[in-house]
Amino acid sequence: MSDPRIIRIPILPFGMVNCHLIAGPAGCILIDTGLPGSEGKIGRALRREGLAFKDIRLIVITHAHVDHAGSAARLRALSGAPIVAHAGDLRYYTQELAMTFCATGWFGRLFLKTGLIRRPYAPFVPDILLAADDILDLVSYGMAGAVRHTPGHTDGSISVELASGQAMVGDLIASGVLLGGIWRTGHAIRPPFEDDPRQTAAALQRLLDSGAGTFYMGHGGPLRAPEVQAHAHRLRRATTDCCRAAATE
């Protein structure tokens, strides 16, 4: 099985919000779906690669924030592809429960005040719901790799780990300045929100230990393993700016 191509789909300029396509000979896997209304940008990206919505074989939603799950229901309807996600975020996907947000710094606190991160989106129930530490083997979707639980950013965060050493990690890590980065894009930072930095560090370390060499993310990137390793080390000493239960400013 040849190494797949990773195609970044910018949803907002400067890498501020990204989706990704993993493209292989048997079709492609879509990682995250962007904000509500992002299907046009994703469709254009597919056409540039000679692909169409019908070529999407699986939709992976890394976590329930609106900039990652906002167009999931629409992309499923357009492609017919199943959605895989984790039970830890299920009540947010169905919109039964409002998400809480733990800001990692001043930018996160300011972003919360805009209300944009709380924007509702079309609810959905994932077709493949991972629980606990379930692993989804991607061989049946034409890829050598797996989807696994990587909590820390949210309780239900998941990542895609490919045998080629590439990992799609959602918001476990970010890079640059101001949500994606117009500067210092090769420098790892915490995303604006993060439930548990030590849990995130453990998830990143597991990916590094299993051979991940390049990390693709929702904001900025990609980053190489040494920078991710340094970030994981910093996270082990980090503290949250609010406790999870009270992170609803």
Contacts in CASP RR format, 6 or more apart in sequence:
PFRMAT RR
TARGET T0000
AUTHOR 0000-0000-0000
METHOD contacts of the structure
MODEL  1
MSDPRIIRIPILPFGMVNCHLIAGPAGCILIDTGLPGSEGKIGRALRREG
LAFKDIRLIVITHAHVDHAGSAARLRALSGAPIVAHAGDLRYYTQELAMT
FCATGWFGRLFLKTGLIRRPYAPFVPDILLAADDILDLVSYGMAGAVRHT
PGHTDGSISVELASGQAMVGDLIASGVLLGGIWRTGHAIRPPFEDDPRQT
AAALQRLLDSGAGTFYMGHGGPLRAPEVQAHAHRLRRATTDCCRAAATE
1 142 0 8 1.000
1 143 0 8 1.000
1 144 0 8 1.000
1 163 0 8 1.000
2 24 0 8 1.000
2 25 0 8 1.000
3 162 0 8 1.000
3 164 0 8 1.000
4 22 0 8 1.000
4 23 0 8 1.000
4 24 0 8 1.000
4 143 0 8 1.000
4 162 0 8 1.000
4 164 0 8 1.000
4 166 0 8 1.000
5 21 0 8 1.000
5 22 0 8 1.000
5 23 0 8 1.000
5 24 0 8 1.000
6 20 0 8 1.000
6 21 0 8 1.000
6 22 0 8 1.000
6 23 0 8 1.000
6 166 0 8 1.000
6 168 0 8 1.000
6 216 0 8 1.000
6 222 0 8 1.000
7 20 0 8 1.000
7 21 0 8 1.000
7 22 0 8 1.000
7 23 0 8 1.000
7 45 0 8 1.000
7 49 0 8 1.000
8 15 0 8 1.000
8 18 0 8 1.000
8 19 0 8 1.000
8 20 0 8 1.000
8 216 0 8 1.000
9 18 0 8 1.000
9 19 0 8 1.000
9 20 0 8 1.000
9 21 0 8 1.000
9 41 0 8 1.000
9 42 0 8 1.000
9 45 0 8 1.000
10 16 0 8 1.000
10 17 0 8 1.000
10 18 0 8 1.000
10 41 0 8 1.000
11 17 0 8 1.000
11 18 0 8 1.000
11 19 0 8 1.000
11 34 0 8 1.000
11 35 0 8 1.000
11 38 0 8 1.000
11 41 0 8 1.000
11 67 0 8 1.000
12 35 0 8 1.000
14 180 0 8 1.000
14 181 0 8 1.000
14 182 0 8 1.000
15 180 0 8 1.000
15 181 0 8 1.000
15 218 0 8 1.000
15 219 0 8 1.000
15 220 0 8 1.000
15 221 0 8 1.000
16 178 0 8 1.000
16 179 0 8 1.000
16 180 0 8 1.000
16 181 0 8 1.000
16 219 0 8 1.000
16 220 0 8 1.000
17 34 0 8 1.000
17 35 0 8 1.000
17 67 0 8 1.000
17 179 0 8 1.000
17 218 0 8 1.000
17 219 0 8 1.000
18 32 0 8 1.000
18 216 0 8 1.000
18 217 0 8 1.000
18 218 0 8 1.000
18 219 0 8 1.000
18 220 0 8 1.000
19 30 0 8 1.000
19 31 0 8 1.000
19 32 0 8 1.000
19 33 0 8 1.000
19 34 0 8 1.000
19 38 0 8 1.000
19 42 0 8 1.000
19 218 0 8 1.000
20 30 0 8 1.000
20 31 0 8 1.000
20 32 0 8 1.000
20 168 0 8 1.000
20 216 0 8 1.000
20 218 0 8 1.000
21 28 0 8 1.000
21 29 0 8 1.000
21 30 0 8 1.000
21 31 0 8 1.000
21 45 0 8 1.000
21 46 0 8 1.000
21 49 0 8 1.000
21 51 0 8 1.000
22 28 0 8 1.000
22 29 0 8 1.000
22 31 0 8 1.000
22 143 0 8 1.000
22 160 0 8 1.000
22 162 0 8 1.000
22 168 0 8 1.000
23 49 0 8 1.000
23 51 0 8 1.000
24 142 0 8 1.000
24 143 0 8 1.000
25 142 0 8 1.000
26 57 0 8 1.000
26 141 0 8 1.000
26 142 0 8 1.000
27 51 0 8 1.000
27 55 0 8 1.000
27 56 0 8 1.000
27 57 0 8 1.000
27 142 0 8 1.000
28 46 0 8 1.000
28 49 0 8 1.000
28 51 0 8 1.000
28 55 0 8 1.000
28 56 0 8 1.000
28 57 0 8 1.000
29 56 0 8 1.000
29 57 0 8 1.000
29 58 0 8 1.000
29 59 0 8 1.000
29 60 0 8 1.000
29 138 0 8 1.000
29 141 0 8 1.000
29 143 0 8 1.000
29 160 0 8 1.000
30 42 0 8 1.000
30 56 0 8 1.000
30 58 0 8 1.000
30 59 0 8 1.000
30 60 0 8 1.000
30 75 0 8 1.000
30 79 0 8 1.000
30 81 0 8 1.000
31 60 0 8 1.000
31 62 0 8 1.000
31 160 0 8 1.000
31 168 0 8 1.000
31 170 0 8 1.000
31 216 0 8 1.000
32 60 0 8 1.000
32 61 0 8 1.000
32 62 0 8 1.000
32 68 0 8 1.000
32 69 0 8 1.000
32 170 0 8 1.000
32 218 0 8 1.000
33 39 0 8 1.000
33 42 0 8 1.000
33 59 0 8 1.000
33 61 0 8 1.000
33 68 0 8 1.000
33 69 0 8 1.000
33 70 0 8 1.000
33 71 0 8 1.000
33 72 0 8 1.000
33 74 0 8 1.000
33 75 0 8 1.000
34 42 0 8 1.000
34 67 0 8 1.000
34 68 0 8 1.000
34 69 0 8 1.000
34 70 0 8 1.000
34 71 0 8 1.000
35 66 0 8 1.000
35 67 0 8 1.000
35 70 0 8 1.000
35 71 0 8 1.000
35 119 0 8 1.000
36 66 0 8 1.000
36 70 0 8 1.000
36 71 0 8 1.000
36 74 0 8 1.000
36 119 0 8 1.000
36 121 0 8 1.000
36 122 0 8 1.000
37 70 0 8 1.000
37 71 0 8 1.000
37 74 0 8 1.000
38 70 0 8 1.000
38 71 0 8 1.000
39 71 0 8 1.000
39 74 0 8 1.000
39 75 0 8 1.000
39 78 0 8 1.000
42 71 0 8 1.000
42 75 0 8 1.000
43 52 0 8 1.000
43 53 0 8 1.000
46 52 0 8 1.000
46 53 0 8 1.000
46 55 0 8 1.000
46 56 0 8 1.000
53 75 0 8 1.000
53 78 0 8 1.000
53 79 0 8 1.000
53 80 0 8 1.000
54 79 0 8 1.000
54 80 0 8 1.000
56 75 0 8 1.000
56 79 0 8 1.000
56 80 0 8 1.000
56 81 0 8 1.000
57 81 0 8 1.000
57 141 0 8 1.000
57 142 0 8 1.000
58 81 0 8 1.000
58 82 0 8 1.000
58 84 0 8 1.000
58 138 0 8 1.000
58 141 0 8 1.000
59 72 0 8 1.000
59 75 0 8 1.000
59 76 0 8 1.000
59 79 0 8 1.000
59 81 0 8 1.000
59 82 0 8 1.000
59 83 0 8 1.000
59 84 0 8 1.000
60 83 0 8 1.000
60 84 0 8 1.000
60 85 0 8 1.000
60 147 0 8 1.000
60 158 0 8 1.000
60 160 0 8 1.000
60 168 0 8 1.000
61 68 0 8 1.000
61 69 0 8 1.000
61 72 0 8 1.000
61 83 0 8 1.000
61 84 0 8 1.000
61 85 0 8 1.000
61 93 0 8 1.000
61 126 0 8 1.000
61 158 0 8 1.000
62 68 0 8 1.000
62 157 0 8 1.000
62 158 0 8 1.000
62 159 0 8 1.000
62 168 0 8 1.000
62 169 0 8 1.000
62 170 0 8 1.000
62 171 0 8 1.000
62 218 0 8 1.000
63 69 0 8 1.000
63 89 0 8 1.000
63 153 0 8 1.000
63 154 0 8 1.000
63 156 0 8 1.000
63 157 0 8 1.000
63 158 0 8 1.000
63 170 0 8 1.000
63 171 0 8 1.000
64 85 0 8 1.000
64 89 0 8 1.000
64 92 0 8 1.000
64 93 0 8 1.000
64 99 0 8 1.000
64 154 0 8 1.000
64 156 0 8 1.000
65 99 0 8 1.000
65 117 0 8 1.000
65 154 0 8 1.000
65 171 0 8 1.000
65 193 0 8 1.000
66 116 0 8 1.000
66 117 0 8 1.000
66 118 0 8 1.000
66 119 0 8 1.000
66 120 0 8 1.000
66 121 0 8 1.000
67 117 0 8 1.000
67 218 0 8 1.000
68 170 0 8 1.000
68 171 0 8 1.000
68 218 0 8 1.000
69 85 0 8 1.000
69 92 0 8 1.000
69 93 0 8 1.000
69 121 0 8 1.000
69 124 0 8 1.000
70 121 0 8 1.000
70 122 0 8 1.000
71 121 0 8 1.000
72 83 0 8 1.000
72 93 0 8 1.000
72 121 0 8 1.000
72 122 0 8 1.000
72 124 0 8 1.000
73 121 0 8 1.000
73 122 0 8 1.000
73 123 0 8 1.000
73 124 0 8 1.000
74 122 0 8 1.000
75 81 0 8 1.000
76 82 0 8 1.000
76 83 0 8 1.000
76 124 0 8 1.000
76 127 0 8 1.000
82 126 0 8 1.000
82 127 0 8 1.000
82 128 0 8 1.000
83 124 0 8 1.000
83 126 0 8 1.000
83 127 0 8 1.000
83 128 0 8 1.000
84 126 0 8 1.000
84 127 0 8 1.000
84 128 0 8 1.000
84 129 0 8 1.000
84 130 0 8 1.000
84 136 0 8 1.000
84 147 0 8 1.000
84 158 0 8 1.000
85 93 0 8 1.000
85 126 0 8 1.000
85 128 0 8 1.000
85 129 0 8 1.000
85 130 0 8 1.000
85 156 0 8 1.000
85 158 0 8 1.000
86 129 0 8 1.000
86 130 0 8 1.000
86 131 0 8 1.000
86 149 0 8 1.000
86 156 0 8 1.000
86 157 0 8 1.000
86 158 0 8 1.000
87 129 0 8 1.000
87 130 0 8 1.000
87 131 0 8 1.000
87 156 0 8 1.000
88 151 0 8 1.000
88 154 0 8 1.000
88 155 0 8 1.000
88 156 0 8 1.000
89 154 0 8 1.000
89 155 0 8 1.000
89 156 0 8 1.000
89 157 0 8 1.000
90 125 0 8 1.000
90 126 0 8 1.000
90 129 0 8 1.000
91 97 0 8 1.000
92 98 0 8 1.000
92 99 0 8 1.000
92 154 0 8 1.000
93 123 0 8 1.000
93 124 0 8 1.000
93 125 0 8 1.000
93 126 0 8 1.000
94 123 0 8 1.000
94 124 0 8 1.000
94 125 0 8 1.000
95 120 0 8 1.000
95 121 0 8 1.000
95 123 0 8 1.000
98 118 0 8 1.000
98 248 0 8 1.000
99 118 0 8 1.000
99 154 0 8 1.000
100 244 0 8 1.000
100 245 0 8 1.000
100 247 0 8 1.000
100 248 0 8 1.000
101 108 0 8 1.000
101 112 0 8 1.000
101 117 0 8 1.000
101 193 0 8 1.000
101 247 0 8 1.000
101 248 0 8 1.000
101 249 0 8 1.000
102 193 0 8 1.000
102 194 0 8 1.000
102 195 0 8 1.000
102 240 0 8 1.000
102 241 0 8 1.000
102 242 0 8 1.000
102 243 0 8 1.000
102 244 0 8 1.000
102 247 0 8 1.000
103 109 0 8 1.000
103 111 0 8 1.000
103 112 0 8 1.000
103 192 0 8 1.000
103 193 0 8 1.000
103 241 0 8 1.000
103 242 0 8 1.000
103 247 0 8 1.000
103 249 0 8 1.000
104 190 0 8 1.000
104 191 0 8 1.000
104 192 0 8 1.000
104 193 0 8 1.000
104 194 0 8 1.000
104 197 0 8 1.000
104 240 0 8 1.000
104 241 0 8 1.000
105 190 0 8 1.000
105 192 0 8 1.000
105 241 0 8 1.000
107 178 0 8 1.000
107 179 0 8 1.000
107 192 0 8 1.000
108 192 0 8 1.000
108 193 0 8 1.000
109 241 0 8 1.000
109 249 0 8 1.000
111 117 0 8 1.000
111 179 0 8 1.000
111 192 0 8 1.000
112 118 0 8 1.000
112 249 0 8 1.000
113 249 0 8 1.000
117 192 0 8 1.000
117 193 0 8 1.000
128 136 0 8 1.000
130 136 0 8 1.000
130 147 0 8 1.000
130 149 0 8 1.000
130 158 0 8 1.000
132 149 0 8 1.000
133 148 0 8 1.000
133 149 0 8 1.000
134 149 0 8 1.000
135 146 0 8 1.000
135 147 0 8 1.000
135 148 0 8 1.000
135 149 0 8 1.000
136 146 0 8 1.000
136 147 0 8 1.000
136 148 0 8 1.000
137 145 0 8 1.000
137 146 0 8 1.000
138 144 0 8 1.000
138 145 0 8 1.000
138 146 0 8 1.000
138 147 0 8 1.000
138 160 0 8 1.000
138 162 0 8 1.000
139 145 0 8 1.000
143 162 0 8 1.000
144 162 0 8 1.000
144 163 0 8 1.000
144 164 0 8 1.000
145 160 0 8 1.000
145 161 0 8 1.000
145 162 0 8 1.000
145 163 0 8 1.000
146 160 0 8 1.000
146 161 0 8 1.000
147 158 0 8 1.000
147 159 0 8 1.000
147 160 0 8 1.000
147 161 0 8 1.000
148 158 0 8 1.000
148 159 0 8 1.000
148 161 0 8 1.000
149 156 0 8 1.000
149 157 0 8 1.000
149 158 0 8 1.000
150 157 0 8 1.000
150 158 0 8 1.000
150 159 0 8 1.000
150 169 0 8 1.000
150 172 0 8 1.000
150 203 0 8 1.000
150 204 0 8 1.000
150 206 0 8 1.000
150 207 0 8 1.000
151 157 0 8 1.000
151 195 0 8 1.000
151 196 0 8 1.000
151 199 0 8 1.000
151 200 0 8 1.000
151 203 0 8 1.000
152 172 0 8 1.000
152 194 0 8 1.000
152 195 0 8 1.000
152 196 0 8 1.000
152 197 0 8 1.000
152 199 0 8 1.000
152 200 0 8 1.000
152 203 0 8 1.000
153 170 0 8 1.000
153 171 0 8 1.000
153 172 0 8 1.000
153 191 0 8 1.000
153 193 0 8 1.000
153 194 0 8 1.000
153 195 0 8 1.000
153 200 0 8 1.000
154 195 0 8 1.000
155 195 0 8 1.000
157 170 0 8 1.000
157 171 0 8 1.000
157 172 0 8 1.000
157 203 0 8 1.000
159 167 0 8 1.000
159 168 0 8 1.000
159 169 0 8 1.000
159 170 0 8 1.000
159 172 0 8 1.000
159 203 0 8 1.000
159 207 0 8 1.000
160 167 0 8 1.000
160 168 0 8 1.000
161 167 0 8 1.000
161 207 0 8 1.000
161 210 0 8 1.000
161 212 0 8 1.000
165 211 0 8 1.000
165 212 0 8 1.000
165 213 0 8 1.000
165 214 0 8 1.000
166 212 0 8 1.000
166 213 0 8 1.000
166 214 0 8 1.000
166 216 0 8 1.000
167 207 0 8 1.000
167 212 0 8 1.000
167 213 0 8 1.000
167 214 0 8 1.000
167 215 0 8 1.000
167 216 0 8 1.000
168 216 0 8 1.000
168 217 0 8 1.000
169 204 0 8 1.000
169 207 0 8 1.000
169 215 0 8 1.000
169 216 0 8 1.000
169 217 0 8 1.000
170 216 0 8 1.000
170 217 0 8 1.000
170 218 0 8 1.000
171 191 0 8 1.000
171 193 0 8 1.000
171 194 0 8 1.000
171 217 0 8 1.000
171 218 0 8 1.000
171 219 0 8 1.000
172 200 0 8 1.000
172 203 0 8 1.000
172 204 0 8 1.000
172 217 0 8 1.000
173 188 0 8 1.000
173 189 0 8 1.000
173 190 0 8 1.000
173 191 0 8 1.000
173 200 0 8 1.000
173 204 0 8 1.000
173 215 0 8 1.000
173 217 0 8 1.000
173 223 0 8 1.000
173 228 0 8 1.000
173 231 0 8 1.000
174 180 0 8 1.000
174 188 0 8 1.000
174 189 0 8 1.000
174 190 0 8 1.000
174 191 0 8 1.000
174 192 0 8 1.000
174 217 0 8 1.000
174 218 0 8 1.000
174 219 0 8 1.000
174 220 0 8 1.000
174 221 0 8 1.000
175 181 0 8 1.000
175 184 0 8 1.000
175 185 0 8 1.000
175 186 0 8 1.000
175 187 0 8 1.000
175 188 0 8 1.000
175 189 0 8 1.000
175 217 0 8 1.000
175 219 0 8 1.000
175 220 0 8 1.000
175 221 0 8 1.000
175 223 0 8 1.000
176 182 0 8 1.000
176 183 0 8 1.000
176 184 0 8 1.000
176 185 0 8 1.000
176 186 0 8 1.000
176 187 0 8 1.000
176 189 0 8 1.000
176 220 0 8 1.000
176 221 0 8 1.000
177 183 0 8 1.000
177 184 0 8 1.000
177 189 0 8 1.000
179 192 0 8 1.000
179 219 0 8 1.000
180 218 0 8 1.000
180 219 0 8 1.000
180 220 0 8 1.000
180 221 0 8 1.000
181 219 0 8 1.000
181 220 0 8 1.000
185 220 0 8 1.000
185 221 0 8 1.000
186 221 0 8 1.000
186 223 0 8 1.000
186 227 0 8 1.000
187 227 0 8 1.000
188 223 0 8 1.000
188 227 0 8 1.000
188 228 0 8 1.000
188 230 0 8 1.000
188 231 0 8 1.000
189 231 0 8 1.000
190 197 0 8 1.000
190 235 0 8 1.000
190 238 0 8 1.000
191 219 0 8 1.000
193 247 0 8 1.000
194 200 0 8 1.000
194 240 0 8 1.000
195 240 0 8 1.000
195 244 0 8 1.000
196 240 0 8 1.000
196 244 0 8 1.000
197 235 0 8 1.000
197 236 0 8 1.000
197 238 0 8 1.000
197 239 0 8 1.000
197 240 0 8 1.000
198 235 0 8 1.000
198 236 0 8 1.000
198 238 0 8 1.000
200 235 0 8 1.000
201 232 0 8 1.000
201 233 0 8 1.000
201 235 0 8 1.000
201 236 0 8 1.000
201 238 0 8 1.000
204 228 0 8 1.000
204 231 0 8 1.000
204 232 0 8 1.000
204 235 0 8 1.000
205 232 0 8 1.000
207 215 0 8 1.000
207 228 0 8 1.000
208 225 0 8 1.000
208 228 0 8 1.000
208 229 0 8 1.000
208 232 0 8 1.000
211 225 0 8 1.000
212 225 0 8 1.000
212 228 0 8 1.000
213 224 0 8 1.000
213 225 0 8 1.000
213 228 0 8 1.000
214 222 0 8 1.000
214 223 0 8 1.000
214 224 0 8 1.000
214 225 0 8 1.000
215 221 0 8 1.000
215 222 0 8 1.000
215 223 0 8 1.000
215 224 0 8 1.000
215 225 0 8 1.000
215 228 0 8 1.000
216 222 0 8 1.000
217 223 0 8 1.000
240 247 0 8 1.000
242 249 0 8 1.000
END
